[in-house]
């Protein structure tokens, strides 16, 4: 829809004799400022929400498609004797650099220090290398920079690296970009040319008309007001407009005054788009995602645990294959009767869970159930085995595949030892006010933040950070990463608010 509407409005400009190159104008109208869109979504904490992901995908296409189109148009309409197929060399160069550094990037990350900054140096090297190749093969320099960003992303940089590059981009390079853009804008010449001056509102209208077709698309998934807000945000365009206008001037298809009109209209759209987005956007009510837990085996071990799990945090399903247990516990808890066969468990949606607890008293049954759960790729499996069974080799194989094995004897021994050695810790576990909790960092707003700067740090005590299957001793200046498990003690009444902040997908 963007291309069709852009093409239609471009021919309209040609029809009224304001701009006579509709294909070039179409490329301009289809552009979207991806960097501005990302910044606006980050501020609203929508980057990992469904509407944020949808807008981000459209914005990415709004940068890639015009970028490739501009390169092809420049090669076909330009006077250069370079062939279009030479552009493939740029792609091959990007693939070569990716394969070359993919093998050693992990090693570079392990030896990187604050005084070396190897990851940042590598990012700059990729930019300079691919921009040089792009200019040599007749492509636009911005295409080389874009491919450098893609290569860097595919290398899997750490969160700290992404934060550093974001800070460099938004804090240094983007301000310079706008300063240079403003310095090159000849307002006196633009005001002196009435036709170019009247082109500004027309171009601004064109930027909005080109994206208006996205609103019905967004309305299919989101409420009308947010769809309208998303449409306004996607009208932001500036980053690709400037290099596109540079190409146009080099091809002698637009004057400096026309270039100034397009630039000024793009700046207005870049400012107005985020403002209109913030004005019209209404946050949709968030439903905290409960952790789904499936207990297999209804008995004195599983039923009390299922009863005590907080209904605000957990969605519990309990299955048993014993009719007598079903009739015994049916009045106490929501329990279902199902055979322990693969087809019966699938029919009962037993595998549709985040955690599966295998609490049957028969060890062979738990082993078979664990094997089936592994085949169904259940994220987390906890299996009970008796001490005499847990020493078998087959349970070591389950542990190697990620199954968490426990037995009552070891649990009782650990509990009694804790009661003797650290009675206060055990008291925390039984306390009705305070408790020990674990949350997973999913909100990118907290990524890169130091522990001492957490908004709720005065109300909790962080005892451990579990990161990449290793425990990290927490200090005030310890940076938080996405995916970190924070183990802390605090007031039970605050845990819900803290969990909603930290585990919110953004």
N, C-alpha and C positions, 0 to 999 in steps of 0.2 A: 504493500500500500504506500509506503514512503516513496519508493521509486516512481510509481505511477503518478501520485499527486505532485511530486517534485517535477516530473517531466511535463505534466499538464500546465503547471504554473510557469515553468520556464518558457513553454511555447506561447503562453499568454503574454509574457514580457516581450517576446519577439514580435507578437502580433501588434502590440501597442508601441513598438519601436523604441523600447527602453534598453533592451539587451539582445543581441542577435546571435548568441551562441548557446542554444538551449541545452545541449549535452553537457557543456561545461557548467552551466547554471544548475543543472540537475545534480551534478556531483557536489556542488556547494550546498544545495538545500538538503541533501541526504546526510550531511555530516552531523555527528553528535559528539559533544565533548565528554568523553568517557571519564577523564579525571575529575571534572566538575560533578558529574553524576555520582561517582564513588564518594566524593567528599560529602555531598548532600545526604546520601544514604547512610554514611557513617554517623553523621551528626544525629540522625533520627534513629540510630541503632536498628536499621532495616536491612543491612547488607546480607544477612543470612536468613532473612524472612522470605516467604514465598513471593511477596510483591517486590521485595528488593532484588531477589534473584532474577525475576522476570524482567524488571527494568534494566538490570545490569547486562543481561543477555542481549536485549535489544540495543543497548548503548554500545556494547562490544561490536555487534554487527554494524552499527552506525559509524564505527571507526574503521573497521577492517574493509568493508565493501567500498566505501569512497576512496580509501587509501590505495587499494589495488586498482580501482577504476581510474584514479588520477595518474597512476604510474603508466597504465596502458594508454590512456588518452595522450599523455605527454609524449610517449614513444611514437604513437601513430601520427599525432598532429605536429610534432616537432620537426626541426630540420636536421636532427642528428642522423648520422649514417649508421648508428648502432642498431642491430637487429633486436626485435622483441624477445627472441629466444635467449638472449644474453641475461635476461632477468632471472632465468632459471639458475644461473650461477650464484645469484644472491641467496636463493633458497638452499642450494647445495652447500654454500659456505656456512649458513646457519646450522644445517644438519651436521656438518663436519665439526664445528665448534661444540655442538651439543654432545656428540659422541666422544670427542676428545676430552672434555672436562667432566663428563658424567662419571668416569672411572676414578678420577682423583679428587672430585669435589668433597667427598666425605672425609678424605685425608686432610684436605686443606682446612676443613671445619674443625678438625681435632687439634691442629697446631696453631690455629688463629688466636691472636692476642689483641689486646686493645691498642698496642703500638704498631701492629702490622696491618690490621684491617684488610686481610686478604680477600674477603668476600666483596667488599666495596671496590677494591682494585680490580677484581675480576669483572664486576659489573661495568666499570668504566672501560675496561679493555674490550669487552663484547660490543659496547656501543661504538667505540672508535673503529673497531675492526669492521663491523658490518656497515656502518655509515660510509667508510672508505670504499668498501666493495660496491655498495649501492651507487655511489657517485661515479665509480669507474665503469660500471655496466650501463649507465644511463638511467638508473632508477632514481626516485626521489630519496633524499637523505633520511626523511622521516620514516620511510619504509624500513630502512636499515635499523633505525633506532627501535622501531616497533618489534622487529624480529629479534633484536637483542633482548628486549624485555621478555619475549616469549621463551627464548633460550634460558634466560636466568630463572624464570618461573619453573620450567621443566627440570632444572637442576635440583629443585627442592630446597630453596634457601631456608635457613632458620628464621623463626619469628623475629629475632633481634635484627637480622639482616634486612628483612622486609620493613621493619620500623625505621632503620637507618635510611634506607632508600626513600621511604615515604617522607621522612623529615627533610632529606636533601631536595626532593622534588618539590614539595609544597612550601618549604621554607626558603629555598634558594633559587632553583631554576625557574619555577613558574612565575614568581615575582619579576625575575629578569625578563621573561618572555613578555609579560604585560607591559613592563617599562619600555622595552624595545618597540613593541607594537604601538604604544601611545606616542613614542618619539617619532616614529615614521609616519604618523598620521598627519597629513597636511590639511588642517581644518580651514585655513584661509582659502586655499584653492578649491576646497569642497564647497564652501559657502558661496564662492564666486560663480559656481556653475549651477544654475537653477535645476537643470535636468538631473544632474547627479544628486543634488540635494533631495529632489522629489523621489529619487530611487530608494532612499533609505527606508521610508515607511513601507514601500512595496516589497523590498527584500525582507523586512521584518515580518510582514504578513506572510510572505512565502515560507519563512522558517516555521511559522506556526501551522500554516495549511499543510505543509509536508508531513507534519507529525499528527495531524488531527485524526487521521485514519487509524491511529493506534488506540484511541480511546475506546471504540467498540470492542477491540480485541481484548483490552485490559478489563472491560466490564464483564466479560465472560467468567472471570475468576474473582474479581474484586468489586467492592461496592462502587456505585457510580462516582461518588465524590473523590475517592482515591484513584479511580481510573483517570478522572480529569486531572488530578494532581500529577499523576505519573506522566500524562501527556505533556503537561507544562514543563516538567523536569527534562523530558527528552528533547525539548526545543533548544536546550542550551547547546551552543556550538561556537567554538572559537579556535580550538587547537589545530584543527585541520583546515580551517578557513584561510589562515594566514599563509601556510605553504601553498595552498591551492591558488590563492591570488598571486603569489610570487610566480608560479608556473604560468598563470594567465598573462601576466605582464611580460614574461620572457617570450611567450608565443605571440605577443602583440594582438591579443584578442580583447583586451580591456585597457582603458586609460587609467592613469593614476587617480583621477577623480572618482571613477567608477570603483576602483579598488578601495578607496577610502570610504565610499558609501557602503560597500559590502562589509568592510571591517567594522564600521560604526554600528551597523545593524546587528552584526554578530555579537559585539560587545553588549549592546542593549539586551539581546536575547539571553546572553550568558548571565547577566545580572537579574533580569526579570524572571527567568525560568525557575531558579531555586527559591526566589521569594514567593512566587505563585504556588510552588509545590508546598512550601511550609504553611502557606495560608490556607490551602484547600485540604491538605492531607489530614485525615482523622485516624488516629491509631485504632486498629481493630482490637477488641478485647482478646487478651492472650489467655489461652488455656494451658496451664502448666502441665506438661506431659508427665503422666504418672509412669512409674516403672512397673512393667508387667512381670509378675512372678507366678510361675506355675509350680505347684507342689504336686509331686506324684507319690502317692502313699498317704492315706489318711490314718494317723495313729497318734499316740501320746506325744510323739516328738514333733510332728509337723503341724497338728491342729492348734496347739497353744501359740506357736510362732506365727502362724497365719492370722490368728485372732489379734495378736499384739502389734502387727505391722500397721503403721499409720495409714488410714484410708485416704488421707490427703496426698500421700506420696506414692502409694503402691496400689496397683490393681491386681488382686489376688485371685488365682484360680487353683482349686484343689481337686485332684482326681484320685480315685481308688478303684481297684478291681475286686475288692472284697465286699459283698453285699452286707455282711454283718457290720462292717465299719461304716458303710454308707448310712445304714439305718441308725447307728449309734450317734454319729456326729452331724447328721443332716439338720437337726433342730438347732445346732450351735453355730454352724458356719455353712456357707454356700459350697456344697461339695457335690461333685458329679461322679457317676458310676461309669467306668469305661475300662475295656480290656486293654492290657499292656501290649497291644500289637501296633505295628506301624500305621496301618490303615485306620484303626480306631482312634489313635492319638491324633492323627491328622484331622479326622472328622471332628474331634473335640477341640481343635485349634490349640492343642497343647504346645506346639512349637512356636506359636505366635506370642513370644515373650522375650523379655530382656534377660531374665534369670530363670533357670530351671533348677529346682531343688529336688533331688532324687532321695527321698527319705524312707523308702521301703526297707523293712527289716531283713529282707533277703538280699544278700550281697550279689548273687548271680543276676538277680533281676535288675539291680541298680547298674551293674556292669553292662548288661544288654541295653538298658535304657540310655546310658551314657553314650554308648556307641551309636545308637540311632540319633541321639540329639546332636552329636558331632557331625553326622552325615547331613543333618538338616541345618547345620551352621547356626545353632543357638549361640548367642553372644557369650553367655556366661553359664557354666554348668557347675553345680555343687552336688557332690554325691557322698552318701553316707556308707561307710564300710566298717565292719567290726575289726578290732585289732588284729585278729588272726588272718583276716582277709586282706587287710591293707598292706601287708608285707609281700604280697604276691607280685610277680613280675608284670602281670597284666595291668595292675593298678599303676605301676610306674609308667607304663605306656600311656595310660589315660592322663597322668600328670604331665607327661611330655607334650601332650596335645592340648594342654590348657585346662583340663578338668580339675576343679578344686576338691580335694578329697579330705574328709574329716571322719573321725570316729569318736564315740562318746567317752572312751577312756582318756584319750589325749586331751579332750576338751575339759574333762573334770580335773585332770592333773594340772593343766595350765591354770584353771580357775582357782584351785586350792593354793598353788604356788603364788599366784598374784595376791590372794588373800593374806598370805604370810608375809611376802616381801614388800608389797605395795598396797597396803589396805586402803589408802586414800584414793588410789586409782579405781579400785573396785567400788568404792563408795560413789565415785563420779558416775559409774555405769548404772548404779541403782538409784541415783539421785532423781528426784521428780522435777527439779528446777534446771540443773545444769546437765550436760552430757557431752560425749565425744562423738563427733560427726565427720563425715567425709563428703566433699563436694568436688565435682569435676568442672574445670574452667572451660566454658564454651563461649563465653561472651568476649569478643575480640577487644572490647573496650578495656578489659583488664590485662590483655596481653602486653608484656613489656613493662607493666607497672611494678614498682617495688612494693614489697610487703608493707613497709611503713606508710605507704601512701594509700592503702586500701581505705575506703570511706568508713568501714566498720571495724577497723583493726583494733580500736580501743575497747571493743566489746567481746573480742575473742582472743584466744591464745593458740597460735599455729604451732603444732608440735612437730609435724613432718610434712614434707612434700614428696609425693610419689611421682617420679617422672621417668619415662622410658624404662620401666621395670627396675628402677633404682630409687632409693631413698635419698633425698637431698636435705641436709640440715638447714633449716630456715634462719635467716638473719634479716635485719631491717632493710638491707639493700639488695636482698635476693629478688631477682626479677621473676615474674610469673609468666609462664608460657601457656598457650592453648593446649588443652589436654592434661594439664597438671591435676593431680588429685591432692587437694588440701585437706589435711587431717588436723582438726582443731577441737578445742573445747569451748563451750559457751552456753548462753542461756537458751533453753529449749524454745522459748517463745520467739526468739529472733531467727531461728534456723530457716523458717519458711521464706522470710523476706530476703535473707542472705542467699539462699539457694536460687530464688527466682532471679536475683540480680546476676549471679555468677554463671548459672547454667543456662541463661537465656541465649538462644542461638542468635548471634549477630556477627 
